[in-house]
Amino acid sequence: DQVRADLAYISRNNTKALRTLCYIYEAAGDYEKAALVYERILKIAPSEAQSYRDLALVYQEIGKYNEALELYYNMLGEQIKGVDFTGLEKTLRNELSHLLALHKDKVDYSRFPNEWLRTDFDIDIRMVIDWSDRSVPFEFQFVNPDKKFFK
């Protein structure tokens, strides 16, 4: 805990280091602290679309469903000036559908346009891959049951 607290203090203005700290908190199941760090990231990097998405996801983990819903509403409705979410739109719509599928009875979605409220959301497996530096190139390779490789 002390090492993580020291890292949070030392890297208080470094979004890459703070994002890594969030991943460490999430891996340890400490979503409350991860939410605090994601809120800090959002304050120092308000023009990064990923910062809003990360915060919405961690809000869901700690039961702040309406806060997450509000973020999705603002991201998909282009309510956050100066931030471009076009590259994340499909992902955000899927995450919104996932939130509604699991917690529809706990949120107020009445002001959402009907086209955002998909009822056919049914994905058995979801893989989320996070990294702290979006400028680092990477490549994924998957192997199917027939031992065929795909990049």
PyMOL CGO cylinders between C-alpha atoms (Angstrom):
from pymol import cmd
from pymol.cgo import CYLINDER

trace = [
    CYLINDER, 0.00, 0.00, 0.00, 2.81, 2.39, 0.86, 0.3, 1, 1, 1, 1, 1, 1,
    CYLINDER, 2.81, 2.39, 0.86, 4.61, 1.73, -2.43, 0.3, 1, 1, 1, 1, 1, 1,
    CYLINDER, 4.61, 1.73, -2.43, 1.39, 2.42, -4.35, 0.3, 1, 1, 1, 1, 1, 1,
    CYLINDER, 1.39, 2.42, -4.35, 0.77, 5.58, -2.34, 0.3, 1, 1, 1, 1, 1, 1,
    CYLINDER, 0.77, 5.58, -2.34, 4.34, 6.72, -3.03, 0.3, 1, 1, 1, 1, 1, 1,
    CYLINDER, 4.34, 6.72, -3.03, 3.89, 6.00, -6.73, 0.3, 1, 1, 1, 1, 1, 1,
    CYLINDER, 3.89, 6.00, -6.73, 0.67, 8.02, -6.75, 0.3, 1, 1, 1, 1, 1, 1,
    CYLINDER, 0.67, 8.02, -6.75, 2.45, 10.96, -5.15, 0.3, 1, 1, 1, 1, 1, 1,
    CYLINDER, 2.45, 10.96, -5.15, 5.61, 10.81, -7.28, 0.3, 1, 1, 1, 1, 1, 1,
    CYLINDER, 5.61, 10.81, -7.28, 3.69, 10.45, -10.54, 0.3, 1, 1, 1, 1, 1, 1,
    CYLINDER, 3.69, 10.45, -10.54, 0.79, 12.76, -9.73, 0.3, 1, 1, 1, 1, 1, 1,
    CYLINDER, 0.79, 12.76, -9.73, 1.12, 14.54, -13.10, 0.3, 1, 1, 1, 1, 1, 1,
    CYLINDER, 1.12, 14.54, -13.10, 2.24, 11.59, -15.24, 0.3, 1, 1, 1, 1, 1, 1,
    CYLINDER, 2.24, 11.59, -15.24, -0.79, 9.99, -16.90, 0.3, 1, 1, 1, 1, 1, 1,
    CYLINDER, -0.79, 9.99, -16.90, 1.13, 6.93, -18.11, 0.3, 1, 1, 1, 1, 1, 1,
    CYLINDER, 1.13, 6.93, -18.11, 2.39, 6.12, -14.63, 0.3, 1, 1, 1, 1, 1, 1,
    CYLINDER, 2.39, 6.12, -14.63, -0.99, 6.87, -13.07, 0.3, 1, 1, 1, 1, 1, 1,
    CYLINDER, -0.99, 6.87, -13.07, -2.76, 4.64, -15.57, 0.3, 1, 1, 1, 1, 1, 1,
    CYLINDER, -2.76, 4.64, -15.57, -0.34, 1.84, -14.68, 0.3, 1, 1, 1, 1, 1, 1,
    CYLINDER, -0.34, 1.84, -14.68, -1.11, 2.46, -11.01, 0.3, 1, 1, 1, 1, 1, 1,
    CYLINDER, -1.11, 2.46, -11.01, -4.81, 2.09, -11.81, 0.3, 1, 1, 1, 1, 1, 1,
    CYLINDER, -4.81, 2.09, -11.81, -4.17, -1.28, -13.42, 0.3, 1, 1, 1, 1, 1, 1,
    CYLINDER, -4.17, -1.28, -13.42, -2.30, -2.35, -10.28, 0.3, 1, 1, 1, 1, 1, 1,
    CYLINDER, -2.30, -2.35, -10.28, -5.20, -1.25, -8.07, 0.3, 1, 1, 1, 1, 1, 1,
    CYLINDER, -5.20, -1.25, -8.07, -7.70, -3.03, -10.32, 0.3, 1, 1, 1, 1, 1, 1,
    CYLINDER, -7.70, -3.03, -10.32, -5.64, -6.23, -10.30, 0.3, 1, 1, 1, 1, 1, 1,
    CYLINDER, -5.64, -6.23, -10.30, -5.68, -6.07, -6.49, 0.3, 1, 1, 1, 1, 1, 1,
    CYLINDER, -5.68, -6.07, -6.49, -9.46, -5.52, -6.52, 0.3, 1, 1, 1, 1, 1, 1,
    CYLINDER, -9.46, -5.52, -6.52, -9.17, -2.01, -5.06, 0.3, 1, 1, 1, 1, 1, 1,
    CYLINDER, -9.17, -2.01, -5.06, -11.53, -0.28, -7.48, 0.3, 1, 1, 1, 1, 1, 1,
    CYLINDER, -11.53, -0.28, -7.48, -12.24, 2.61, -5.10, 0.3, 1, 1, 1, 1, 1, 1,
    CYLINDER, -12.24, 2.61, -5.10, -8.60, 3.73, -5.19, 0.3, 1, 1, 1, 1, 1, 1,
    CYLINDER, -8.60, 3.73, -5.19, -8.46, 3.10, -8.93, 0.3, 1, 1, 1, 1, 1, 1,
    CYLINDER, -8.46, 3.10, -8.93, -11.47, 5.40, -9.34, 0.3, 1, 1, 1, 1, 1, 1,
    CYLINDER, -11.47, 5.40, -9.34, -9.70, 8.15, -7.40, 0.3, 1, 1, 1, 1, 1, 1,
    CYLINDER, -9.70, 8.15, -7.40, -6.63, 7.84, -9.62, 0.3, 1, 1, 1, 1, 1, 1,
    CYLINDER, -6.63, 7.84, -9.62, -8.75, 7.76, -12.81, 0.3, 1, 1, 1, 1, 1, 1,
    CYLINDER, -8.75, 7.76, -12.81, -10.46, 10.95, -11.60, 0.3, 1, 1, 1, 1, 1, 1,
    CYLINDER, -10.46, 10.95, -11.60, -7.00, 12.49, -11.17, 0.3, 1, 1, 1, 1, 1, 1,
    CYLINDER, -7.00, 12.49, -11.17, -6.01, 11.41, -14.68, 0.3, 1, 1, 1, 1, 1, 1,
    CYLINDER, -6.01, 11.41, -14.68, -9.15, 13.02, -16.04, 0.3, 1, 1, 1, 1, 1, 1,
    CYLINDER, -9.15, 13.02, -16.04, -8.26, 16.30, -14.30, 0.3, 1, 1, 1, 1, 1, 1,
    CYLINDER, -8.26, 16.30, -14.30, -4.76, 16.42, -15.77, 0.3, 1, 1, 1, 1, 1, 1,
    CYLINDER, -4.76, 16.42, -15.77, -5.68, 14.98, -19.20, 0.3, 1, 1, 1, 1, 1, 1,
    CYLINDER, -5.68, 14.98, -19.20, -9.23, 16.19, -19.92, 0.3, 1, 1, 1, 1, 1, 1,
    CYLINDER, -9.23, 16.19, -19.92, -8.75, 15.98, -23.68, 0.3, 1, 1, 1, 1, 1, 1,
    CYLINDER, -8.75, 15.98, -23.68, -7.96, 12.23, -23.75, 0.3, 1, 1, 1, 1, 1, 1,
    CYLINDER, -7.96, 12.23, -23.75, -11.04, 10.20, -24.65, 0.3, 1, 1, 1, 1, 1, 1,
    CYLINDER, -11.04, 10.20, -24.65, -9.63, 7.10, -22.95, 0.3, 1, 1, 1, 1, 1, 1,
    CYLINDER, -9.63, 7.10, -22.95, -9.65, 8.87, -19.58, 0.3, 1, 1, 1, 1, 1, 1,
    CYLINDER, -9.65, 8.87, -19.58, -13.44, 9.19, -19.64, 0.3, 1, 1, 1, 1, 1, 1,
    CYLINDER, -13.44, 9.19, -19.64, -13.93, 5.58, -20.74, 0.3, 1, 1, 1, 1, 1, 1,
    CYLINDER, -13.93, 5.58, -20.74, -11.63, 4.25, -18.02, 0.3, 1, 1, 1, 1, 1, 1,
    CYLINDER, -11.63, 4.25, -18.02, -13.51, 6.20, -15.39, 0.3, 1, 1, 1, 1, 1, 1,
    CYLINDER, -13.51, 6.20, -15.39, -16.89, 4.94, -16.65, 0.3, 1, 1, 1, 1, 1, 1,
    CYLINDER, -16.89, 4.94, -16.65, -15.67, 1.34, -16.46, 0.3, 1, 1, 1, 1, 1, 1,
    CYLINDER, -15.67, 1.34, -16.46, -14.32, 1.64, -12.93, 0.3, 1, 1, 1, 1, 1, 1,
    CYLINDER, -14.32, 1.64, -12.93, -17.51, 3.41, -11.79, 0.3, 1, 1, 1, 1, 1, 1,
    CYLINDER, -17.51, 3.41, -11.79, -19.39, 0.28, -12.83, 0.3, 1, 1, 1, 1, 1, 1,
    CYLINDER, -19.39, 0.28, -12.83, -17.05, -1.85, -10.74, 0.3, 1, 1, 1, 1, 1, 1,
    CYLINDER, -17.05, -1.85, -10.74, -17.81, 0.14, -7.58, 0.3, 1, 1, 1, 1, 1, 1,
    CYLINDER, -17.81, 0.14, -7.58, -21.55, 0.37, -8.18, 0.3, 1, 1, 1, 1, 1, 1,
    CYLINDER, -21.55, 0.37, -8.18, -21.70, 3.97, -9.36, 0.3, 1, 1, 1, 1, 1, 1,
    CYLINDER, -21.70, 3.97, -9.36, -23.92, 3.00, -12.27, 0.3, 1, 1, 1, 1, 1, 1,
    CYLINDER, -23.92, 3.00, -12.27, -25.60, 6.37, -12.77, 0.3, 1, 1, 1, 1, 1, 1,
    CYLINDER, -25.60, 6.37, -12.77, -22.22, 8.14, -12.82, 0.3, 1, 1, 1, 1, 1, 1,
    CYLINDER, -22.22, 8.14, -12.82, -21.02, 5.67, -15.44, 0.3, 1, 1, 1, 1, 1, 1,
    CYLINDER, -21.02, 5.67, -15.44, -24.24, 6.15, -17.39, 0.3, 1, 1, 1, 1, 1, 1,
    CYLINDER, -24.24, 6.15, -17.39, -23.76, 9.92, -17.31, 0.3, 1, 1, 1, 1, 1, 1,
    CYLINDER, -23.76, 9.92, -17.31, -20.27, 9.56, -18.72, 0.3, 1, 1, 1, 1, 1, 1,
    CYLINDER, -20.27, 9.56, -18.72, -21.55, 7.34, -21.54, 0.3, 1, 1, 1, 1, 1, 1,
    CYLINDER, -21.55, 7.34, -21.54, -24.31, 9.85, -22.27, 0.3, 1, 1, 1, 1, 1, 1,
    CYLINDER, -24.31, 9.85, -22.27, -21.78, 12.67, -22.49, 0.3, 1, 1, 1, 1, 1, 1,
    CYLINDER, -21.78, 12.67, -22.49, -19.27, 10.68, -24.53, 0.3, 1, 1, 1, 1, 1, 1,
    CYLINDER, -19.27, 10.68, -24.53, -21.76, 9.34, -27.06, 0.3, 1, 1, 1, 1, 1, 1,
    CYLINDER, -21.76, 9.34, -27.06, -23.73, 12.58, -27.19, 0.3, 1, 1, 1, 1, 1, 1,
    CYLINDER, -23.73, 12.58, -27.19, -20.62, 14.65, -27.90, 0.3, 1, 1, 1, 1, 1, 1,
    CYLINDER, -20.62, 14.65, -27.90, -21.25, 16.73, -24.78, 0.3, 1, 1, 1, 1, 1, 1,
    CYLINDER, -21.25, 16.73, -24.78, -17.58, 16.92, -23.81, 0.3, 1, 1, 1, 1, 1, 1,
    CYLINDER, -17.58, 16.92, -23.81, -16.10, 19.77, -25.79, 0.3, 1, 1, 1, 1, 1, 1,
    CYLINDER, -16.10, 19.77, -25.79, -12.70, 19.29, -27.37, 0.3, 1, 1, 1, 1, 1, 1,
    CYLINDER, -12.70, 19.29, -27.37, -12.67, 15.50, -27.01, 0.3, 1, 1, 1, 1, 1, 1,
    CYLINDER, -12.67, 15.50, -27.01, -13.09, 13.22, -30.01, 0.3, 1, 1, 1, 1, 1, 1,
    CYLINDER, -13.09, 13.22, -30.01, -14.74, 9.89, -29.21, 0.3, 1, 1, 1, 1, 1, 1,
    CYLINDER, -14.74, 9.89, -29.21, -15.26, 8.71, -32.80, 0.3, 1, 1, 1, 1, 1, 1,
    CYLINDER, -15.26, 8.71, -32.80, -12.59, 6.01, -32.51, 0.3, 1, 1, 1, 1, 1, 1,
    CYLINDER, -12.59, 6.01, -32.51, -14.27, 4.64, -29.39, 0.3, 1, 1, 1, 1, 1, 1,
    CYLINDER, -14.27, 4.64, -29.39, -17.90, 4.95, -30.46, 0.3, 1, 1, 1, 1, 1, 1,
    CYLINDER, -17.90, 4.95, -30.46, -18.53, 1.26, -31.18, 0.3, 1, 1, 1, 1, 1, 1,
    CYLINDER, -18.53, 1.26, -31.18, -16.81, 0.23, -27.95, 0.3, 1, 1, 1, 1, 1, 1,
    CYLINDER, -16.81, 0.23, -27.95, -18.73, 2.83, -25.95, 0.3, 1, 1, 1, 1, 1, 1,
    CYLINDER, -18.73, 2.83, -25.95, -22.05, 1.66, -27.40, 0.3, 1, 1, 1, 1, 1, 1,
    CYLINDER, -22.05, 1.66, -27.40, -21.21, -1.94, -26.48, 0.3, 1, 1, 1, 1, 1, 1,
    CYLINDER, -21.21, -1.94, -26.48, -20.20, -0.93, -22.97, 0.3, 1, 1, 1, 1, 1, 1,
    CYLINDER, -20.20, -0.93, -22.97, -23.39, 1.10, -22.58, 0.3, 1, 1, 1, 1, 1, 1,
    CYLINDER, -23.39, 1.10, -22.58, -25.42, -1.91, -23.72, 0.3, 1, 1, 1, 1, 1, 1,
    CYLINDER, -25.42, -1.91, -23.72, -23.50, -4.10, -21.28, 0.3, 1, 1, 1, 1, 1, 1,
    CYLINDER, -23.50, -4.10, -21.28, -24.23, -1.67, -18.43, 0.3, 1, 1, 1, 1, 1, 1,
    CYLINDER, -24.23, -1.67, -18.43, -27.93, -1.57, -19.28, 0.3, 1, 1, 1, 1, 1, 1,
    CYLINDER, -27.93, -1.57, -19.28, -28.16, -5.33, -19.73, 0.3, 1, 1, 1, 1, 1, 1,
    CYLINDER, -28.16, -5.33, -19.73, -26.78, -5.92, -16.24, 0.3, 1, 1, 1, 1, 1, 1,
    CYLINDER, -26.78, -5.92, -16.24, -28.06, -2.92, -14.29, 0.3, 1, 1, 1, 1, 1, 1,
    CYLINDER, -28.06, -2.92, -14.29, -31.05, -1.46, -16.12, 0.3, 1, 1, 1, 1, 1, 1,
    CYLINDER, -31.05, -1.46, -16.12, -33.10, -1.49, -12.94, 0.3, 1, 1, 1, 1, 1, 1,
    CYLINDER, -33.10, -1.49, -12.94, -30.49, 0.64, -11.12, 0.3, 1, 1, 1, 1, 1, 1,
    CYLINDER, -30.49, 0.64, -11.12, -30.09, 3.50, -13.60, 0.3, 1, 1, 1, 1, 1, 1,
    CYLINDER, -30.09, 3.50, -13.60, -32.18, 6.26, -15.13, 0.3, 1, 1, 1, 1, 1, 1,
    CYLINDER, -32.18, 6.26, -15.13, -31.84, 5.86, -18.87, 0.3, 1, 1, 1, 1, 1, 1,
    CYLINDER, -31.84, 5.86, -18.87, -35.05, 7.72, -19.81, 0.3, 1, 1, 1, 1, 1, 1,
    CYLINDER, -35.05, 7.72, -19.81, -33.30, 10.59, -21.59, 0.3, 1, 1, 1, 1, 1, 1,
    CYLINDER, -33.30, 10.59, -21.59, -31.24, 8.30, -23.83, 0.3, 1, 1, 1, 1, 1, 1,
    CYLINDER, -31.24, 8.30, -23.83, -32.21, 8.09, -27.51, 0.3, 1, 1, 1, 1, 1, 1,
    CYLINDER, -32.21, 8.09, -27.51, -33.84, 4.78, -28.43, 0.3, 1, 1, 1, 1, 1, 1,
    CYLINDER, -33.84, 4.78, -28.43, -31.08, 3.88, -30.89, 0.3, 1, 1, 1, 1, 1, 1,
    CYLINDER, -31.08, 3.88, -30.89, -28.61, 3.82, -27.97, 0.3, 1, 1, 1, 1, 1, 1,
    CYLINDER, -28.61, 3.82, -27.97, -30.74, 1.38, -25.99, 0.3, 1, 1, 1, 1, 1, 1,
    CYLINDER, -30.74, 1.38, -25.99, -30.01, -1.89, -27.74, 0.3, 1, 1, 1, 1, 1, 1,
    CYLINDER, -30.01, -1.89, -27.74, -31.88, -4.87, -26.41, 0.3, 1, 1, 1, 1, 1, 1,
    CYLINDER, -31.88, -4.87, -26.41, -30.07, -7.46, -28.52, 0.3, 1, 1, 1, 1, 1, 1,
    CYLINDER, -30.07, -7.46, -28.52, -26.80, -7.24, -26.59, 0.3, 1, 1, 1, 1, 1, 1,
    CYLINDER, -26.80, -7.24, -26.59, -25.60, -10.79, -26.03, 0.3, 1, 1, 1, 1, 1, 1,
    CYLINDER, -25.60, -10.79, -26.03, -21.86, -11.37, -26.01, 0.3, 1, 1, 1, 1, 1, 1,
    CYLINDER, -21.86, -11.37, -26.01, -20.62, -14.41, -24.15, 0.3, 1, 1, 1, 1, 1, 1,
    CYLINDER, -20.62, -14.41, -24.15, -16.97, -13.44, -24.05, 0.3, 1, 1, 1, 1, 1, 1,
    CYLINDER, -16.97, -13.44, -24.05, -15.45, -10.01, -23.84, 0.3, 1, 1, 1, 1, 1, 1,
    CYLINDER, -15.45, -10.01, -23.84, -11.75, -9.30, -23.87, 0.3, 1, 1, 1, 1, 1, 1,
    CYLINDER, -11.75, -9.30, -23.87, -10.51, -5.92, -22.72, 0.3, 1, 1, 1, 1, 1, 1,
    CYLINDER, -10.51, -5.92, -22.72, -6.88, -5.06, -23.25, 0.3, 1, 1, 1, 1, 1, 1,
    CYLINDER, -6.88, -5.06, -23.25, -5.49, -1.98, -21.52, 0.3, 1, 1, 1, 1, 1, 1,
    CYLINDER, -5.49, -1.98, -21.52, -2.10, -0.36, -21.77, 0.3, 1, 1, 1, 1, 1, 1,
    CYLINDER, -2.10, -0.36, -21.77, -0.67, 2.75, -20.19, 0.3, 1, 1, 1, 1, 1, 1,
    CYLINDER, -0.67, 2.75, -20.19, 0.96, 4.32, -23.25, 0.3, 1, 1, 1, 1, 1, 1,
    CYLINDER, 0.96, 4.32, -23.25, -1.26, 4.58, -26.31, 0.3, 1, 1, 1, 1, 1, 1,
    CYLINDER, -1.26, 4.58, -26.31, 1.68, 5.53, -28.54, 0.3, 1, 1, 1, 1, 1, 1,
    CYLINDER, 1.68, 5.53, -28.54, 3.41, 2.16, -28.07, 0.3, 1, 1, 1, 1, 1, 1,
    CYLINDER, 3.41, 2.16, -28.07, 2.86, -0.12, -31.08, 0.3, 1, 1, 1, 1, 1, 1,
    CYLINDER, 2.86, -0.12, -31.08, 1.72, -3.65, -30.42, 0.3, 1, 1, 1, 1, 1, 1,
    CYLINDER, 1.72, -3.65, -30.42, 0.36, -6.68, -32.21, 0.3, 1, 1, 1, 1, 1, 1,
    CYLINDER, 0.36, -6.68, -32.21, -1.89, -9.44, -30.92, 0.3, 1, 1, 1, 1, 1, 1,
    CYLINDER, -1.89, -9.44, -30.92, -1.82, -12.98, -32.13, 0.3, 1, 1, 1, 1, 1, 1,
    CYLINDER, -1.82, -12.98, -32.13, -4.69, -15.37, -31.51, 0.3, 1, 1, 1, 1, 1, 1,
    CYLINDER, -4.69, -15.37, -31.51, -4.79, -19.11, -32.06, 0.3, 1, 1, 1, 1, 1, 1,
    CYLINDER, -4.79, -19.11, -32.06, -8.11, -20.77, -32.81, 0.3, 1, 1, 1, 1, 1, 1,
    CYLINDER, -8.11, -20.77, -32.81, -9.00, -24.37, -31.82, 0.3, 1, 1, 1, 1, 1, 1,
    CYLINDER, -9.00, -24.37, -31.82, -7.76, -25.57, -35.22, 0.3, 1, 1, 1, 1, 1, 1,
    CYLINDER, -7.76, -25.57, -35.22, -4.33, -24.12, -34.36, 0.3, 1, 1, 1, 1, 1, 1,
    CYLINDER, -4.33, -24.12, -34.36, -4.60, -21.38, -37.00, 0.3, 1, 1, 1, 1, 1, 1,
    CYLINDER, -4.60, -21.38, -37.00, -2.87, -18.12, -36.10, 0.3, 1, 1, 1, 1, 1, 1,
    CYLINDER, -2.87, -18.12, -36.10, -4.45, -14.70, -36.59, 0.3, 1, 1, 1, 1, 1, 1,
    CYLINDER, -4.45, -14.70, -36.59, -2.91, -11.28, -36.05, 0.3, 1, 1, 1, 1, 1, 1,
]
cmd.load_cgo(trace, "trace")
